[in-house]
Amino acid sequence: MSNDVLVRDTAAARPATTGRDRLQQVVHHRLFWPVVALVALLLACGVRSPGFLSISVQDGHLFGQIIDILRFSATPLLLALGMALVIATGGIDLSVGAVMAISLAVSLTYLDASSSAGSVSTALVAVMIGLAVAVIFGTFNGFLVSVLGIQPFIATMILMVAGRGIAMLITQGQITTVTSAPFKFIGSGFVLGIPTPVVIAAVVFVLVALLVRKSALGMLLESIGINREASRLAGVPSRNITWFVYILCGLLAGLAGIVYGAPTMAADANNIGLMKEMDAIMCVVLGGTTLAGGKFFLGGTVVGALILSTIERAVVIFHIPSQITPLFKAIVIIAVCVAQSPRLREMIGSVRLPSPAARKTVEEAV
C-alpha cells in the first residue's frame, strides 16, 4: 500500500470536526469565560460612558480610558507573573506587597540622598539598587521554603508582616518624595506613543514566556507542583528550581513597586503595595491557574490583570459607592471563577444539542 493511500485511509477513518465541535472546544477553553467577562465589562462601561472605548493621539502619545486600563494593569501583571510561577510549584508568596514597598523605599531614599537625582545614571542606579534588594528578599523567601522546608504560606507571611516595618525603617516613618524626571518616566512616560509601564510589562511577559515555554523550565515547574517527591526522584532539581522562582517573584515584585511609585515619586511605606498580594493571586486564579499547583497559564494571567483593572475603572464609571465596591468586585470575580469551574464545564459538555439529522427525524415522527 502506498503512502498516499495510507494517508487517505487514515484521514477517512478520523471523525470529521464539525462546527459544533469547534464551538464546544472554544467554550471549554480556560480563557473563554475570562475573555467573555472582560469583553462584557468593557462593553458595559462603553454603554455607560460613550467615550470609554475611544482612543486619541496627542503629541504622538496614545490617550484614552482603554490606555489607562492597560497602564494600571502593569503593576498587577508584574506581580501575577511571578506569583503564577510560584503557585505552579504548589507554593504561594504573600510578601510581594511588602517587597514592593521596600524596593520603592530603597530607590527613592537613594535618590533623595543623591545630589544628582535628576540625572539618568543616578535614576538607573536607584532602580538597580531597589531591584537588588528585592532579589535579596526573594532569595530569603526561597531559602525558607526550599532549604528549610517551611510551609510557603508561613515562610512568606514572615516577610509580609516584617517587610512593611523594614520599609518604614528605611523611610524613617516619613513619606519620602523626590524630584527626578528620569525616574518619573518609568511610570508616566511614553515609548513610541505607548505608556512606559505597558511597555515594561509587555517586555517582562515576553521574557518570562520565553523562559518557561521555550525551555524545560515550565515543564519542570509543573512537575514539581503536581508531585514534588516524584519529580525529585526523577532527577528534577526541585529545590533549586523552587528557590529560583521565589527569587524571580521577588524581582518582579520589586519592579512592580518601582513602576507603581514612579509617577508620584513618593514612597509611603505604610500604604504602598497594601493588599497587592491578593490582587496578584486573583489575577492568577482568574487566568485559569489553580492554587493546587501544576499547570499554569501566563496568557490567562494577562487577562486576569486586565479584568481586575477594568473592574476598578467600572466602579468609577458606574458611580458605585466606595462602601460596596469590594462587594461588586467580589461578585464579578465569583461569577468568572464559577463559570470556568471544571464541574460546570462538565455539566455544559454533557448537554449536547441534537444534530440536524436527529432534529429532522424527530420532526418527521411528530
PEKAPE-V194950 format. One record per backbone hydrogen bond with DSSP energy under -0.5 kcal/mol. NH is the residue of the N-H (numbers start at 0). CO is the residue of the C=O. Records with the same first field share a line. If there is no record, write none. Layout:
NH = CO / CO
This chain:
5 = 1
6 = 2
7 = 3
8 = 4
9 = 5
10 = 6
11 = 7
12 = 8
13 = 9
17 = 15
21 = 17
22 = 18
23 = 19
24 = 20
25 = 21
26 = 22
27 = 23
28 = 25
31 = 28
32 = 28
33 = 29
34 = 30
35 = 31
36 = 32
37 = 33
38 = 34
39 = 35
40 = 36
41 = 37
42 = 38
43 = 39
44 = 40
45 = 41
46 = 42
47 = 43
48 = 44
49 = 47
51 = 48
53 = 50
55 = 62
57 = 55 / 60
60 = 57
61 = 192
62 = 55
65 = 51
67 = 63
68 = 64
69 = 65
70 = 66
71 = 67
72 = 68
73 = 69 / 70
75 = 71
76 = 72
77 = 73
78 = 74
79 = 75
80 = 76
81 = 77
82 = 78
83 = 79
84 = 80
85 = 81
86 = 82
87 = 83
88 = 84 / 85
89 = 86
90 = 85
95 = 92
98 = 94
99 = 95
100 = 96
101 = 97
102 = 98
103 = 99
104 = 100
105 = 101
106 = 102
107 = 103
108 = 104
109 = 105
110 = 106
111 = 107
112 = 108
113 = 109 / 110
116 = 113
118 = 115
122 = 118
123 = 119
124 = 120
125 = 121
126 = 122
127 = 123
128 = 124
129 = 125
130 = 126
131 = 127
132 = 128
133 = 129
134 = 130
135 = 131
136 = 132
137 = 133
138 = 134
139 = 135
140 = 136
141 = 137
142 = 138
143 = 139
144 = 140
145 = 141
146 = 141 / 142
147 = 142
149 = 143
154 = 150
155 = 151
156 = 152
157 = 153
158 = 154
159 = 155
160 = 156
161 = 157
162 = 158
163 = 159
164 = 160
165 = 161
166 = 162
167 = 163
168 = 164
169 = 165
170 = 166
171 = 168
172 = 167
173 = 170
175 = 173 / 266
177 = 264
183 = 179
184 = 180
185 = 181 / 182
186 = 182 / 183
187 = 183
188 = 184
190 = 193
193 = 190
195 = 188
197 = 194
198 = 194
199 = 195
200 = 196
201 = 197
202 = 198
203 = 199
204 = 200
205 = 201
206 = 202
207 = 203
208 = 204
209 = 205
210 = 206
211 = 207
212 = 208
213 = 209
217 = 211 / 214
219 = 215
220 = 216
221 = 217
222 = 218
223 = 219
224 = 220
225 = 221
226 = 222
230 = 226
231 = 227
232 = 228
233 = 229
234 = 231
235 = 230
237 = 235
240 = 236
241 = 237
242 = 238
243 = 239
244 = 240
245 = 241
246 = 242
247 = 243
248 = 244
249 = 245
250 = 246
251 = 247
252 = 248
253 = 249
254 = 250
255 = 251
256 = 252
257 = 253
258 = 254
259 = 255
260 = 256
261 = 257
262 = 258
264 = 260
265 = 260
266 = 175
267 = 265
268 = 266
270 = 267
271 = 267
273 = 270
275 = 272
277 = 274
278 = 274
279 = 275
280 = 276
281 = 277
282 = 278
283 = 279
284 = 280
285 = 281
286 = 282
287 = 284
288 = 283
289 = 294
292 = 289
293 = 87
294 = 292
300 = 296
301 = 297
302 = 298
303 = 299
304 = 300
305 = 301
306 = 302
307 = 303
308 = 304
309 = 305
310 = 306
311 = 307
312 = 308
313 = 309
314 = 310
315 = 311
316 = 312
317 = 313
318 = 315
319 = 314
323 = 320
324 = 320 / 321
327 = 323
328 = 324
329 = 325
330 = 326
331 = 327
332 = 328
333 = 329
334 = 330
335 = 331
336 = 332
337 = 333
338 = 334
339 = 335
340 = 337
344 = 340
345 = 341
346 = 342
347 = 343
348 = 344
349 = 345
350 = 346 / 347
351 = 349
358 = 354
359 = 355
360 = 356
361 = 357
362 = 358
363 = 359
364 = 360
365 = 361
